[in-house]
Amino acid sequence: MQTILFLEDDKVTNQEISTGLKAGLGTGVQVLSAYTMQEARQMVQDFKIDLAIINIELSDGDGVALARDMREEDELMPIMLASEHLTAQLHMELNNELDLFLALDEPFTADDILPRIKSNLQKVRSQQDPSLVLKEGRTRFKIPVSTIIKIETIKRKKRIELTTYDSESSAVSVQEFPMQSMEDFMQLLGESKALVRIHQSTVVNPDYVLHYDGAVNELHLKHTKRVLSIGKTYRETTGILFGRLK
């Protein structure tokens, strides 16, 4: 699943454009709606952002500052800045500094930006094909992250269990690999946020989440009959990802 960060402090505008983007982009893309710089910065920490749409004039800060920080972290991520006072000179300066994919005068609608967003997300997808390399004895297994539904630890065996999905055969398979703990696996995963930890013993792929039940803190997964419990430590992050922002 790809992730868009949309930072706009006008709640009505934010909700209208976010709704339009979600409808136009479909289930393969999630839109994180931030209303403040603080919210946006927290989302940047919690999620892997594939594309950012940032309002420059905000009630609690300067959107350009956030764009600069995001560009330092990722030289290729598409960034769009929006402003009610966008001059040709400002556009040129920001583009030279931040290599924007689009700068827009406000107001604008979701339909105004959907074509460019789709094309840029496609470029991002073509650049990203992450895989995990796991070992069983001397044998190495390269497992595309996009095929992983969930990963759970089996403490008594000191192993992890991977559940994967083959889209060509529509088959679900389960493999085990030696691993001391989920912390060891998270270190292996590194900075990648393609998989999300929801429990001390469980990591899931957001692409395979069928339903989030915030009332009882559970996730229902596609292609399996499993219902996973969300740990207390991870409920806030999980709720943001699969609840308000879905």
N, C-alpha and C positions, 0 to 999 in steps of 0.2 A: 504494500500500500504506500502511495506517495502522499506527502504532507505539504500543505500550503499554510503559511502563516499570514493572516490578514489583520493588520493593526489599524484600527479606525476608532476614534473615541466617541463619535456620534453613534449612539446605539441603534437608532432607526436605520441609518445608512448602513451600518455594519451588518445588521440582521438581514436587510434587503439584499445586499450584495452577496453575503455568505450563503443565503438560501439559493440565490441564482447560480452561484458557482457550484454548489453541491448538486443541484439539479442538472446543470450542464456538463459536469465532469463525471458523474456516475459514482458507483460504489468503490472504484479503485483508487479514489483520491479523497482524503479527509481534509477539511478546512478548519483550522484552528482560529477561532475568532477572539482576538485580544482587544480590550477597550482601553488599556493603559500600557505605558512603557514597562511597568513592573510586571504585569501579566505576560507581556510579550517576551521579556527577558527570561522569565521562568519557563515559558514554553520552549524557548531556544535551548535551555539547559536540559529539559525533560524529553524532548523529541528531536528526531533527525528531520530538519526542515529541508525540503527539496526546492521550494520557491517561496519568495516573500513579497508581499504587497504592503507597503508601509506609507501611512500618511505622514507628511513632514511636520505639519503644525498640530501638536497635541497639547492637551491641557496640562500634562505632567512631564513634558520633555520635548526634545527635538528628535524626530524620527530619523534624521540623517545620522545621528550618533549611533543609533542601533544598526543602521545599514552599514556603517563603517566597521563596527565590531563584527557583524556577520560576514562581511567581505574578507576581513582578516582571517577568519576561521575557515572560509571556503571561497577559493578564488573563482570557482566556476558556477556557483549557485545563481540562478536568475533572480534579480532583484528589481522590483518596480517601485518607484516613488510617486506619490500623488500629492498635489498641492492645489489650493485655490489661487495661488499667486505664482504660477510657474511661468517664468519669462524664458525667452530663447537663451539668454546669457546664463541663467541659473541651470537650465537644462544641459547646456554644453559643459558647464563646470562640473556638475554632478556626474554626467556621463563619463567625462575624462577621468574623474577620481574613482568612481565605483563601477564603471562598465555596466550601466543599466541595460536591461533588455527593453524597458519601456518606462516612459515618464508621462503622466497624464494630468491634465487640468481637471479639477473637480468642478461640478459633479460628473460622475460617470456611472454606468450600469455594468452589471455582470456580463451582459451581451457584448458590451464594448471591448472587453478584455479577454473573453473566452477563447477566441481563435489563437491569440498570441500565447496564452497560458497553455493551451493544449500542445502547441508546437514545441514550446520550451520544455514541458514535462516529458515529451517524447524524446527530446535530446538528452535529458537527464537519465531517462530509463536506458537509453542506448549506452550511456557511459557507466552504468552501474549494473554489475552482475556478480554480487557478492556470494561467496561460498565459504563453508566451514571445512577445514581439513582436520579429520579425526583419525586416530590410530587404534588399531586392534592388533596387538603384537607388532609385527613388522609390516603389516598391511595398512596402507593409507587410503582413506575414503574422502573424496571431495563431494560435499553435499551442498547443492544450491540452497541458499537461505529461503528462496521463494517456495521451495517444496516442503519446508518444515511447518507442521501444524503446531506442535508443542514439544517441549523438552521437560522432563521431570527427573528428579534424582531418586535413586534407589539406595537409601543409606546403608541398609544391611549388606549390600553387595559392593558399595563404593563405586557405583556405576551411574551413568545417566541413560535415560531412555528417550530416544527420538522417535516421534511419530511423524511420518512424511506422507505426502500425497502426490501421486503420479497423475497429472492431468490427462495424459494420452490414454492410459488404461483405466483411469478412474479408480485406481487401487490405493488403499491405505496400507502402509507397512510400518513395522516397529523394529528398531535396531537398538542395541545396547553397546555402550563404549565405556572403558574404564575412566573414571573421574572421581576424585576424592569428594568434591562438594560442588554445589551450584556456584559458589564464589569462584572456584577454579574455572568453571565454564564461563562466567561473566568476564573474567580476565582474558580468556581466550577470545571472547567476542570483542573485547576492546572497546573502542569508541563507537562502534556501530550500534545504531538504535533501531535496526530492522526488527529485532525481537524485543518483547517487553516483559519484564519480570512482574508477575502478579502475586507471587507467594515466595516464601523462603525456599520452596522446593520446585517452583514451576515458572517456566518462561513460555510465552505464547507468541505466535505470529499474528499481528493485527488483521492480516488479510483473511484469516480463517475464523474470525470471531463472528458468530451468527447472531448472538443476542447478549446484551449486558443487562443484568438484573441488579440494580443498585439497592433494591429493598433488602435483598438477602446476600448481596455481595458475591454474585456468581457470574461466570461466563459460560455460555453455551457455544460449542465449536462446530464448524461445518465438517461434514464427512465423517464425523464420529458421534457417538452418543454420550460422550463425556460432558459432564458439567463440572467446572473447576471452581474451587473456592478462592476468593481473593483475600490475601493476608492483610492484617490491619495496617502494616507499614506501607502497603502499596495501594490502599483504597483511594486516596486522593488523586494520585496520578492516573490510576485506572479509570476512575470516574470521569476525569477530564477527557481522557482519550476516547472512551467508549460510550460515555453518557451524553453530556451537554454538547459535545462536539461532533457527534456522529450524525 
